[in-house]
């Protein structure tokens, strides 16, 4: 029993070491949890996962439960108890008093959380072990019993294949189901169940080319960064033509493929070019996941350790202008984003009106949140204000920048808080007499909505490019 508990504890530690714990923590922070709650959820979910794996491997529910619970107690509860006995002072320096009754109640509640999550994982793991591991063991015993020299005792121990066949059949069916689900669940969770099974009707006789490329970012310590690029149909056949560029920022969590996989940006652009609703354009979709703070907010972090804004506005733009035939001026550049990327697009463009002449923000928010990127200060400190487009445009510097930019704000009527934030941002831009258009559709926070809005927005960007779409080549 003791050895099994130790193995279960070590399995939890090993799973945490391979990055599962950090992934859970990053996910919780991305959902808006503060560091304190994110740490609790990280250890609770790791107890669940550790108990599940231990239960499946050991098929001993009680030992798996105790091992996962020990991981929770040693890794989270004991450090919590130690730290809680040294309360921090308030903002004005006054001491705080620890309430013994509340403290004991909290410890009991936290222990209960660990017990429940570890117990659920162990029970589920044991069941999975019976389904996926036990039939394989029995099959191995059967095969071994058939190939080794027979005697009366060994024949009696060889399992009857007819009796284990139903368990083997169930294991095979569930394994196939798990493999199928695993191959598509990431896409479904990223795009929803419908976005990837449809795309706009393809009417284009010629199509642009989409490629995955890399560039080096000095702002991010010289790291190699990835991006997707769409080159329009006539790019290769028109060596003297220059093209405007739309930079596409994904949401969080997200990847550089999202705009093409979920919003079908390339297909939509092909169709609009073919029907002559827009001129040809280059699309660039960078990876916004940071090396220090994965959910980067597309911003320069307060501590200076991650300059994602500079990586986009300076490094990526310079690389694209240096390697492709672009219109290298604000009039030829649009910064577009959806959800968290919508925030990033507005924020970066307002800080760099000399780089981006247009902004397309779909389902975005416009005030910096409690992300670690912006530090742990209050939401009204200098860093949060500077990185809050809704606040920044009310300053002299922000207002001057806003008057140099063409804004397109996309909202969806069933998008709850995002709709409210988008309409407030649009109304403020209109009150400030900036160049702003509104795209309002019936929809929600989904790829279907963003795909429709992207198609509607592209022609609105076209008038700014008519006079600069075909300058002389180099």
Secondary structure, 3 states (H helix, E strand, C coil): CHHHHHHHHHHHHHHHHCCHHHHHHHHHHHCCCCHHHHHHHHHHHHHHHHHHHHHHHHCCHHHHHHHHHHHHHHHHHHHHHHHHCCCCCCCCCCCCCCCHHHHHHHHHHHHHHHHHHHHHHHHHHHHHHHHHCHHHHHHHHHHHHHHCCCCHHHHHHCCCHHHHHHHHHHHHHHHHHHHHHHHHHHHHHHHCCCHHHCCCCCCCCCCCEEEEEEEEEHHHCCEEEEEEEEECCCCCCCCCCCEEEEEEECCCCCCCCHHHHCCCHHHHHHHHHHCCCCCCEEEEEECCECCCCCECCCCECCCCCCEHHHHHHHHHHHHHHHHCCECCCHHHEEEEEECHHHHHHHHHHHHCCCCCCEEEEECCCCCCCCCHHHCCCCCCCHHHHHCCHHHHCCCHHHHHHHCCCEEEEEEECCCHHHHHHHHHHHHHHHHCCCEEEEEEECCCCCHHHHHHHHHHHHHHHHCCCCCCCCCCCC
